[in-house]
Amino acid sequence: SIQNISGNTVDASYNWWGDISGPFHGTLNPGGIGNAVSDFVDIDPFLGASALNPEPRIVLTPNDPVDFGLLPQGEASAPAEVTVRNAGTDDLVLQTVQFAGTHPGDFSVQNDSVSGATLAPLERATLDVVFTATGPGTREGRLALESNDPTTAIAELEFSGEGIPGVNIAVMMNESVVRVGSTVPLAARVSGELSVPLDGSVELFADTGENCTDVNPTSGSGTDLEFGCSLQFVDAGPREIQARFFGSSSHSDGLSEPRQLEVLNFADLQVQISSQALTDRVR
């Protein structure tokens, strides 16, 4: 143990304190059950094994669960760096990093210098973990790393994140062929995953530039909202009509599949029937 009464910090890092948990200090290392140290003693990092009985020791940083927070489904998070350190006194042989847990496929490893590495005492390696939600709600995964550390067969670190619910959008049209110059009412049905979207707007637009927006939907069945507005087409030709949902505090933005609309010039036909023609037909 070290008792420092000088008030000047003593460097006692890279020492073995009799237990893998390190020295006991009420605030710096309250979980340590090794030799006790006083204030003004620098203990970090400490060894996890004695030089008299060399063994590897694996240490993951961070050692607390990592929460990526809320992200739209399909959008990759910023990477979270994980450091693997050999706190022991013998070489640490690492296997391949894997993910387990409820949603292991939502977590991926990048810039991996850990898998398959052998770390000498005090050496470290890093990797990045990226979260991409494949579904709505809470998503959980667990990084698992096997090594030759005799005290920890598999080192683990918990990860979580939440996928913002998505929407399905369908454009609804009463007609697929309309007249040039006519005003065409259009509608969009927005179906929220898990629940009805709390808010949001829909823009209905054509690939030729016409567009309109509705910010006041009506409730449909289940988790549906219905939006509607009208477009006017002053030129003939085919159109692709789509709906874009945006601005919701509870659901992700979304885009519908296109619907085809034909805008045509219809001739105004006037039929005149003479009284003579009617007389001839009666005969």
N, C-alpha and C positions, 0 to 999 in steps of 0.2 A: 504494500500500500504506500501511497504518497500523501504526506501532510505538508502542504506548503503554507507557511505563515508570513512569507516575505511580501506578498502583494504583487510580486512580479510573476508573470506566467512562465511555468516550466513546461518545456516540450517533452511529453512522454508518449508521443505517437509511435505506432508500429511496435507495441509491446504486447506481450502475453500476460494476462492478468489472472490466470488460473481457471478460466471458464470461457467458453465460446461466446457467451453473452457480453463479455467485457467487464470492466471495472464498475463498481457501483458508485454513482453520483446522483444525488437527489433530483437534479434538473437535467444534467447533461446525458445521463444514461440510467434512468431510474429502474430499468428492467435488468440491469447488469447484476450478476450474483458473484462476480469475481472480486478481487481485492478492491477495497474502497479507496477513493481519492478525494481530496479536498477541492476547494475552489482554486482557481488560478493554475490548473493543470490541464494541458492540452492532451487529450486522449485519443483524438480522432485522426486517422483511422487506427484501430487496434487489431492485433493479430487474433485469429480464431484458433490457433493451435500452438503448441510449444515446439521450440527448436529441438528439444531433447527427444521428442516423439513426433517426427514430421508427419503432418497430414494436410491435405488440401481442405480449404473451406470456401464455400461459395456464398457470395453476398450479392443480392440484387438491390439496385437503387433505381427508382424509389422503392421503399419497402411497404408503402401504403397503397391501397387500391387507387387506380387511375380512372377518373370519370371524365369522359370526353364531352359530356353535356348534350344539348339538343342539336341535331343536325337533320336537314332534309334527307329523305331516303335517296340513296345513290350518290350523295355528295361526300367526297373523302375529307376526313378531318386533317388538321395540321398534325404532323408526326409528334409522338411522345417518345423521348429518348429513354432507353433502359440501359443501365450500366451493369455489367457483370464483373465482379472483382474477386480475385483469389486472396482471401484474408488469411490463408494458411501458410504452412511452412514447407509444403511439397507441391509439385505440379498439379494443377487442376485440369482434368480432361473433360471437355464439354461435348455433349451429343447435339443433335439437331433440335432447334427451337420448334416447339409445336404449340397449337392452341387447342384447348378442350373447353368444357363448359356448355352452357345452353345454346349459344350462338357463335361457335368458333369461326364460322365462315365470314363473320362481320369484321374480323380483325386480321390484319396482314402484317408481315414483317418486311421491312426495307433496310437497305444499307447494313446488312447482317455481317458483322465480323465476329460473331459469337459462335454460331453453329460449327461444330467440328474443331474448334480452337483448343489449344493447350496453353494455359496461362501459368506462367511462373509465379512464385510467391510475390504478392503485391501488384502483379500485373492486372490490367483490366481490358475489357473489350465492350463495344457498344452495338446497339441495334435500335431501329426506329419501329414503333408500332403505329399503324394507321387504322382508324375506324371508319367503316362505310356501312351504314345501316341498310339492311336488305328488307326490312319490314318496319312497321310502326311500333311505338312503345319502347319499353326498356329492353336493351340488348346486353347480354353478358358473355364474357369470355375469360378464359384463364390461360395465361402463358405458363407453359410447363417446360422445364429444362433439366434433363438428367445429366448427372456428372459422377465422378468418382469420389465425391465428398462422402466419407463414411457416416457422417451424422445427418446428412440431408440427401436422400436418394434422388428426390425430384424437388427442385426449387420452383416455387409457383408465385405468380403475381396476378392479382385480379384486375380486370378491365371492364368498364361498362360505358354505355352511352345510350342515348334515346333517339329513336327515329321519329321525326315529325310525320304524322299521318299524311298520306297522299290523297289524291282525288282521282276519280274517273269522270270524264267529261264527254257528253254526247251532244252533237248539234241536231236540232229538230227543225224540219222544214215541212210546211204543208204542201208545197209544190216543188218539183225539180225543174220546171220550165216556166219562165215568167216573161212578161212583156217589157221591152225597153221603156224606161221612164216610170215604171210602176214602183210603188213602195212595198217592199217585201218584209213581212213580219218574220223574225227568226227567234228561236229559243235555244237555250242550252240547259241540259240537266247535269248538275254537279253532284256526284255521290261521294261522300266523305268516308274514308276508312275509319273504322272504330266508332265514329260519332259524326253528327252534323257539323259542318264548318260553322264556327261562331260568327264569322264575318267574311268579307271578301267581295270582289267585283268580277265581272265577266266582260271581256271585250269580244264581240263577234266581228269578224273581219273577212274580207275577200282578198285573194292574192293579187287583185288589181287595184287595191288601195282603199276601197270603201270600208268603213268601220263604224261601229257604234258601241256604247258601253252601258251596262246596267249595274247600279250599285244597290238596288233594292229588291232582293230576291223574295220569292214566296216559298213557303215550306211545301215540300212534296212528301212522299211516303218514305218511311224508314229514315235513312241518313241523307236524303236528297234535298237539294235546293234547286229552284227553277228560276232562270234569268231570261229576260227577253228584251229585244229592241228591234228596230227596223232599219233596213238599208234601202237606198234608192240607186238604181242602175241606169245611167244615161247612155251607155254604149252597149251594143250587142256583143255577144261572145261568151265562151264558157268561163265559169268561175269555180274556184275551190274555196269553200266556206269553212272556217275553223273558229273555235272558241278558245279563249285563253282565260284561265282563272288565276287571280293574283290578289295579293294584299291581305291574306287571311292571317290572323294571329294564332290559329290553331292547326292549320293544315298547310301543306306545301303548295306551291304554284303548280299548274298543270296545263296541258294543251291537248285538245281533242284531235281525233283523226279527221282528215278533210272530207267534206261532202261536196258532191258535184252539183252545180247549178248552171242551167243554160238560160241565157238572156237573148231573146230573139225579137226581130221586127215582125209584128203581126200586121197584115194588111187589113184595113177597115173595109169590109165588103158591104155594099148596099144592093139589095135585090129589089128590082122594080117589076111589078107584074101588071100588064095592061088589062083593061076590062075586056078587050077583044080576045086576048089569049084565054081568059076564063070562060068566055062565051064559047069559043071553039072547043074547049075541053069538055064542056057540058054536052055538046052535041055528040 
